[in-house]
Amino acid sequence: NNFSFKYNIPLLESHLQLLFSRKQNHVGSKALNFSIKFLSASTKLENTMEKMRPFVENILYDTIVPILFITHKDLQQYENDPIEYIRAQYDFTETMFHPKNQVQDLLMYLCKYSSEKKKKGKKRPRPDYLHQFLEFTVKNLNEYAEKINSGQGADWRIKEALMFAILTLRDEIMG
């Protein structure tokens, strides 16, 4: 439709810019949440997914995984009140605007996009983001294990985030 061709690409570009700016600047959780939500919806449209394709690796590895990290605030809440921490993880009103939840959807949509069967007349095969992400995960988990086994300090949040990502993708992996 006309709206999607006229407005989706500029909106996509602005949301990508916001998402990538979080490395150097503070981006509020609600703004980040809505940007991720827009990107998730953009994976379903061919024209926006085509525009997003050069940025997918950056989104997968440099954006999704760090957002999945457990935060200092989460750790403090868990140490102070573990029952409340667990309750908050499953409370819809508290998780609705949490970027960690939206990024799970984006991860699933990107990996699902790559695993959908080719459409007739499709000129270019879709990249296999699922297998690329799993290879990245295996590489990082092996590096983590090497650091632990050699007595070096390793950030356990990386392992936790990658295991969480695998859990998120379990249906795509098994399917």
Backbone bond lengths (Angstrom), bond angles and torsions (degrees), N, CA, C in turn:
res aa  C-N    CA-C-N  psi(-1)  N-CA   C-N-CA  omega(-1)  CA-C   N-CA-C  phi
1 N - - - 1.434 - - 1.520 109.58 -
2 N 1.311 115.93 164.03 1.464 122.39 -173.58 1.525 112.50 -63.32
3 F 1.355 117.34 -39.43 1.461 120.12 -179.88 1.519 111.09 -58.79
4 S 1.322 115.58 -46.81 1.457 118.22 -175.15 1.524 111.82 -64.21
5 F 1.321 118.14 -35.53 1.459 119.42 -179.94 1.528 111.76 -77.95
6 K 1.309 117.47 -29.78 1.461 120.28 -177.08 1.529 112.71 -83.88
7 Y 1.327 118.02 -38.74 1.461 120.86 -171.11 1.530 115.30 -112.11
8 N 1.313 118.58 -26.09 1.459 119.82 -174.31 1.524 113.33 -61.50
9 I 1.325 118.10 -43.19 1.463 120.22 -177.37 1.531 111.08 -65.42
10 P 1.351 119.85 -49.24 1.476 117.89 176.72 1.535 113.34 -60.79
11 L 1.331 116.68 -37.67 1.463 119.53 177.27 1.527 110.89 -65.88
12 L 1.319 116.14 -41.88 1.461 120.78 177.83 1.525 110.18 -59.60
13 E 1.323 116.50 -46.34 1.463 120.25 -179.16 1.523 111.48 -60.86
14 S 1.328 117.20 -41.22 1.474 119.43 -179.65 1.528 110.90 -68.59
15 H 1.325 117.73 -37.20 1.467 120.24 178.75 1.527 111.40 -70.77
16 L 1.320 117.24 -36.41 1.468 120.08 175.44 1.533 109.88 -63.58
17 Q 1.322 116.26 -43.51 1.462 121.39 178.97 1.534 110.63 -59.00
18 L 1.314 116.18 -44.61 1.461 120.79 178.60 1.528 110.98 -62.92
19 L 1.317 116.00 -44.72 1.461 121.20 -179.65 1.527 110.93 -61.12
20 F 1.322 117.25 -45.48 1.461 120.81 -177.57 1.526 112.47 -75.02
21 S 1.325 117.78 -23.15 1.467 120.41 -179.53 1.521 111.74 -72.00
22 R 1.324 117.43 -13.86 1.464 119.94 -177.39 1.525 112.50 -67.31
23 K 1.338 118.05 -15.09 1.467 119.92 177.00 1.526 111.37 -68.55
24 Q 1.333 116.76 -37.57 1.457 120.71 -177.64 1.524 113.08 -104.49
25 N 1.312 118.20 -22.91 1.453 122.03 -173.78 1.525 110.65 -127.26
26 H 1.320 114.52 156.78 1.462 118.54 174.39 1.531 108.84 -75.19
27 V 1.306 115.70 130.70 1.463 121.78 173.10 1.516 105.67 -121.94
28 G 1.312 116.25 123.44 1.459 120.80 -178.83 1.518 111.80 -58.56
29 S 1.321 115.72 151.49 1.465 119.42 -175.27 1.528 112.48 -64.28
30 K 1.333 118.01 -34.18 1.470 119.09 178.90 1.516 110.95 -70.44
31 A 1.331 118.04 -41.81 1.467 121.17 177.72 1.526 109.77 -63.55
32 L 1.325 116.68 -44.20 1.458 121.47 177.99 1.523 110.33 -62.63
33 N 1.312 116.16 -43.08 1.457 122.10 178.99 1.531 111.29 -57.02
34 F 1.339 116.49 -48.44 1.462 119.50 -178.11 1.522 112.13 -70.18
35 S 1.319 117.97 -31.57 1.464 120.41 175.70 1.523 110.49 -65.01
36 I 1.313 115.91 -45.09 1.464 120.25 179.11 1.524 109.94 -63.81
37 K 1.323 116.45 -40.38 1.467 120.88 178.88 1.533 110.50 -61.89
38 F 1.330 117.42 -41.71 1.463 120.90 178.60 1.529 110.60 -65.29
39 L 1.324 117.02 -41.66 1.464 120.30 178.33 1.524 110.62 -63.31
40 S 1.325 117.16 -39.29 1.468 120.47 177.34 1.523 110.58 -60.22
41 A 1.328 116.44 -44.69 1.468 120.15 178.11 1.525 110.60 -65.55
42 S 1.322 116.91 -32.76 1.469 121.24 -178.84 1.523 112.80 -68.34
43 T 1.338 117.42 -23.18 1.464 119.44 178.76 1.523 111.53 -67.54
44 K 1.318 116.69 -17.94 1.471 120.71 -176.31 1.522 112.84 -86.57
45 L 1.330 117.27 -12.47 1.460 121.16 -179.16 1.527 109.13 -108.67
46 E 1.298 116.01 132.81 1.466 120.39 -174.90 1.528 112.33 -63.07
47 N 1.347 117.94 -40.82 1.468 118.81 -176.70 1.528 112.30 -68.18
48 T 1.328 117.70 -38.07 1.461 119.26 179.39 1.530 110.91 -77.62
49 M 1.322 117.13 -34.17 1.464 119.19 177.77 1.523 110.02 -66.17
50 E 1.304 116.63 -37.30 1.470 120.75 177.47 1.534 110.24 -61.89
51 K 1.318 116.42 -41.37 1.472 121.61 178.94 1.532 110.95 -69.98
52 M 1.321 117.21 -31.84 1.458 122.28 -178.61 1.530 112.32 -79.66
53 R 1.313 117.52 -23.06 1.466 122.65 -172.51 1.541 114.04 -48.65
54 P 1.345 120.98 -44.79 1.479 118.91 -179.39 1.530 113.72 -65.22
55 F 1.319 117.28 -15.86 1.459 121.14 -176.48 1.524 113.48 -103.79
56 V 1.330 117.22 -2.00 1.467 120.09 -172.38 1.521 111.99 -62.21
57 E 1.334 118.16 -42.03 1.461 118.66 -179.61 1.524 110.76 -62.57
58 N 1.310 117.16 -42.36 1.460 121.07 176.68 1.527 109.92 -60.70
59 I 1.335 116.30 -42.92 1.469 120.53 179.49 1.532 110.01 -62.80
60 L 1.327 116.67 -47.07 1.461 120.52 -177.10 1.526 112.39 -64.27
61 Y 1.331 116.78 -51.64 1.463 120.44 -168.89 1.523 114.08 -91.87
62 D 1.315 117.57 -38.98 1.459 120.32 -173.98 1.526 113.24 -98.16
63 T 1.319 117.39 -9.49 1.457 119.92 -177.64 1.522 111.51 -118.92
64 I 1.328 116.99 -55.32 1.465 119.80 -176.16 1.524 111.66 -62.92
65 V 1.321 117.72 -49.98 1.465 119.94 -175.81 1.532 111.48 -61.78
66 P 1.346 120.36 -47.83 1.479 117.98 177.95 1.527 113.74 -62.24
67 I 1.316 117.85 -32.25 1.472 118.82 178.02 1.529 110.32 -69.12
68 L 1.322 117.28 -27.13 1.463 120.84 178.48 1.531 112.87 -76.26
69 F 1.337 117.30 -13.86 1.463 119.96 179.32 1.522 110.11 -58.67
70 I 1.316 114.90 142.69 1.457 119.76 172.26 1.535 106.45 -70.11
71 T 1.310 116.51 140.00 1.463 120.54 -175.76 1.535 111.40 -94.57
72 H 1.313 114.85 165.18 1.462 120.71 176.44 1.530 109.78 -60.26
73 K 1.323 115.99 -39.84 1.473 121.22 178.47 1.536 110.41 -61.78
74 D 1.353 116.61 -42.46 1.471 120.76 177.42 1.531 110.47 -60.74
75 L 1.325 116.68 -44.75 1.469 120.85 -179.90 1.521 111.37 -61.86
76 Q 1.333 116.45 -43.40 1.459 119.86 178.81 1.527 111.05 -62.00
77 Q 1.332 115.53 -44.07 1.466 118.55 -179.87 1.525 110.31 -64.09
78 Y 1.343 117.21 -40.66 1.458 120.42 179.71 1.535 111.31 -63.55
79 E 1.334 115.98 -42.01 1.467 119.56 -179.84 1.524 111.70 -68.46
80 N 1.332 117.21 -38.20 1.462 121.36 -177.73 1.523 113.04 -78.35
81 D 1.339 116.52 -38.08 1.463 120.29 -176.03 1.530 109.62 -154.26
82 P 1.329 117.73 82.25 1.469 120.62 -175.57 1.532 113.77 -59.99
83 I 1.316 117.23 -34.30 1.468 119.81 -179.92 1.521 110.10 -66.59
84 E 1.313 117.23 -43.30 1.467 121.14 178.21 1.531 110.82 -65.23
85 Y 1.332 116.80 -38.31 1.466 120.63 177.79 1.531 110.44 -59.76
86 I 1.312 116.97 -48.05 1.473 121.15 -179.57 1.521 110.41 -65.79
87 R 1.329 117.91 -41.07 1.462 120.70 177.62 1.527 110.80 -60.17
88 A 1.322 116.45 -42.99 1.470 120.87 -178.45 1.533 111.74 -64.67
89 Q 1.331 117.16 -29.25 1.466 120.51 179.59 1.524 112.11 -66.22
90 Y 1.317 116.75 -24.45 1.459 121.18 -176.97 1.525 113.39 -114.12
91 D 1.321 116.68 9.24 1.458 121.69 179.90 1.524 108.84 -90.70
92 F 1.320 116.20 113.28 1.466 121.66 -176.15 1.522 112.27 -55.57
93 T 1.327 117.42 -41.39 1.468 119.65 -176.86 1.526 111.87 -66.93
94 E 1.339 117.43 -28.20 1.459 119.99 179.56 1.526 112.03 -87.80
95 T 1.306 117.79 -27.11 1.467 120.07 -175.71 1.527 113.22 -96.56
96 M 1.324 117.47 -9.43 1.461 121.03 -175.58 1.530 112.34 -58.04
97 F 1.315 117.97 -37.77 1.456 121.11 -177.90 1.526 112.43 -108.41
98 H 1.301 116.79 19.46 1.461 120.52 -178.87 1.531 109.31 -89.09
99 P 1.332 118.26 121.11 1.472 121.10 -178.37 1.523 113.90 -56.40
100 K 1.322 117.51 -30.00 1.468 120.57 -179.54 1.530 110.85 -59.31
101 N 1.321 116.96 -39.06 1.468 120.51 179.25 1.517 111.17 -70.56
102 Q 1.330 117.16 -41.71 1.462 120.38 -179.54 1.522 111.50 -67.66
103 V 1.319 116.78 -34.56 1.454 120.27 -177.94 1.540 110.56 -69.18
104 Q 1.323 116.93 -28.01 1.463 120.51 174.14 1.534 109.69 -61.44
105 D 1.327 115.88 -45.49 1.464 120.27 178.48 1.522 110.98 -61.89
106 L 1.333 116.79 -43.52 1.460 120.19 179.67 1.522 110.55 -61.65
107 L 1.306 117.81 -42.98 1.461 121.93 177.50 1.524 110.31 -59.59
108 M 1.317 116.72 -46.00 1.471 120.21 179.42 1.519 111.32 -63.56
109 Y 1.329 117.29 -44.57 1.469 120.57 -178.26 1.522 111.39 -64.39
110 L 1.340 117.79 -41.10 1.464 119.94 179.28 1.523 111.00 -64.80
111 C 1.320 116.44 -42.83 1.463 119.88 -179.32 1.522 111.24 -72.59
112 K 1.317 117.17 -33.71 1.465 120.67 176.82 1.525 109.92 -69.12
113 Y 1.339 116.00 -40.28 1.470 121.03 178.00 1.518 110.17 -55.41
114 S 1.324 116.09 -42.57 1.453 119.09 -175.86 1.530 112.01 -75.09
115 S 1.325 117.61 -22.15 1.461 119.04 -175.93 1.529 113.14 -97.20
116 E 1.344 117.83 -4.93 1.459 119.25 178.57 1.521 109.86 -64.91
117 K 1.300 115.33 146.27 1.464 120.46 -179.99 1.530 110.03 -62.94
118 K 1.327 114.09 148.76 1.463 119.40 179.40 1.522 109.89 -63.14
119 K 1.310 114.41 138.77 1.460 119.17 175.74 1.520 108.48 -85.69
120 K 1.326 116.05 151.33 1.461 119.86 178.30 1.514 109.33 -61.30
121 G 1.316 115.20 138.44 1.457 120.70 177.45 1.518 113.09 79.71
122 K 1.317 117.78 4.86 1.460 121.26 179.64 1.520 108.89 -71.73
123 K 1.329 116.00 125.33 1.454 120.44 -176.04 1.524 112.68 -77.65
124 R 1.324 116.58 -42.98 1.460 120.61 -176.23 1.517 110.34 -112.27
125 P 1.331 117.13 134.39 1.465 117.58 174.71 1.526 109.62 -68.82
126 R 1.303 115.13 150.40 1.458 119.47 179.21 1.523 109.40 -77.25
127 P 1.323 116.41 141.43 1.468 118.64 176.86 1.528 109.86 -63.88
128 D 1.305 115.98 149.82 1.454 120.95 -179.47 1.527 109.45 -94.50
129 Y 1.331 115.63 80.02 1.453 120.57 -176.87 1.524 112.15 -67.39
130 L 1.317 117.38 -29.84 1.460 120.18 -179.85 1.524 110.06 -61.56
131 H 1.328 117.02 -51.95 1.466 119.36 -178.43 1.526 111.67 -68.65
132 Q 1.319 117.56 -35.17 1.466 120.42 176.08 1.531 110.11 -61.95
133 F 1.330 115.97 -43.84 1.464 119.70 -179.40 1.532 110.56 -67.26
134 L 1.325 117.61 -39.29 1.464 120.21 178.83 1.530 111.02 -66.11
135 E 1.331 117.76 -38.17 1.470 120.81 176.10 1.527 110.21 -63.17
136 F 1.333 116.88 -42.79 1.464 122.02 176.32 1.530 109.94 -59.29
137 T 1.319 116.18 -43.52 1.465 121.65 -179.02 1.522 110.81 -63.22
138 V 1.321 116.98 -47.09 1.471 121.13 -179.85 1.530 109.98 -61.32
139 K 1.316 116.98 -45.90 1.473 121.76 179.54 1.528 110.37 -57.70
140 N 1.326 116.94 -47.38 1.461 120.73 -178.11 1.527 112.73 -69.90
141 L 1.326 117.17 -36.45 1.461 118.97 177.05 1.525 111.17 -68.52
142 N 1.342 117.86 -36.12 1.464 121.44 175.39 1.525 111.15 -64.90
143 E 1.338 116.66 -42.20 1.468 120.51 177.25 1.529 110.20 -62.98
144 Y 1.306 116.53 -40.39 1.463 121.41 178.03 1.532 109.72 -61.52
145 A 1.336 117.09 -46.94 1.466 121.51 -179.62 1.529 111.05 -62.77
146 E 1.340 117.14 -39.98 1.469 120.20 178.51 1.529 110.85 -61.99
147 K 1.330 116.54 -42.36 1.466 120.26 179.30 1.523 110.75 -63.83
148 I 1.314 116.85 -43.00 1.469 120.83 179.31 1.526 110.40 -63.89
149 N 1.343 116.26 -47.04 1.467 120.79 -177.85 1.523 113.10 -66.06
150 S 1.320 117.68 -29.36 1.464 120.29 -179.74 1.530 111.96 -89.74
151 G 1.332 116.75 1.04 1.455 120.48 177.61 1.520 114.50 84.05
152 Q 1.330 117.26 5.36 1.458 120.18 177.23 1.522 108.67 -78.47
153 G 1.284 115.29 157.46 1.461 119.03 176.04 1.521 109.86 -74.19
154 A 1.307 116.82 135.41 1.465 121.85 178.50 1.524 108.32 -131.33
155 D 1.308 114.88 138.70 1.468 120.60 -179.50 1.532 108.88 -77.24
156 W 1.322 116.17 106.88 1.464 120.87 -177.22 1.524 112.44 -64.45
157 R 1.356 117.21 -19.49 1.465 120.21 179.82 1.528 111.64 -63.56
158 I 1.350 116.60 -29.85 1.466 120.43 177.67 1.525 108.93 -63.87
159 K 1.323 115.99 -48.84 1.465 120.45 179.31 1.528 110.25 -60.09
160 E 1.316 116.59 -45.30 1.462 120.70 -178.63 1.528 111.02 -62.36
161 A 1.328 117.66 -43.07 1.469 121.58 -179.74 1.526 110.99 -65.93
162 L 1.325 117.14 -41.95 1.469 119.94 -179.55 1.530 111.52 -68.59
163 M 1.315 117.16 -38.42 1.464 119.68 176.74 1.525 110.61 -66.06
164 F 1.317 116.64 -37.38 1.459 121.73 176.23 1.530 110.09 -63.45
165 A 1.335 116.88 -40.75 1.472 121.49 178.41 1.523 110.60 -63.86
166 I 1.329 117.01 -41.84 1.470 120.30 178.69 1.528 109.98 -62.76
167 L 1.320 116.37 -42.49 1.468 120.45 177.15 1.527 110.34 -60.29
168 T 1.321 116.52 -40.98 1.460 121.55 178.55 1.528 110.88 -61.25
169 L 1.316 116.75 -36.66 1.475 122.20 -175.76 1.527 113.75 -94.00
170 R 1.306 117.84 7.03 1.476 119.92 -173.00 1.532 113.24 -54.34
171 D 1.337 118.37 -40.23 1.464 119.89 -179.63 1.523 111.67 -67.03
172 E 1.331 117.36 -39.13 1.466 121.12 177.17 1.526 110.38 -67.19
173 I 1.320 116.51 -39.58 1.463 120.67 -179.30 1.532 110.30 -66.83
174 M 1.310 116.24 -42.88 1.467 120.31 -176.58 1.533 111.85 -78.42
175 G 1.324 116.54 -26.03 1.463 120.87 -174.12 1.458 113.41 -80.62
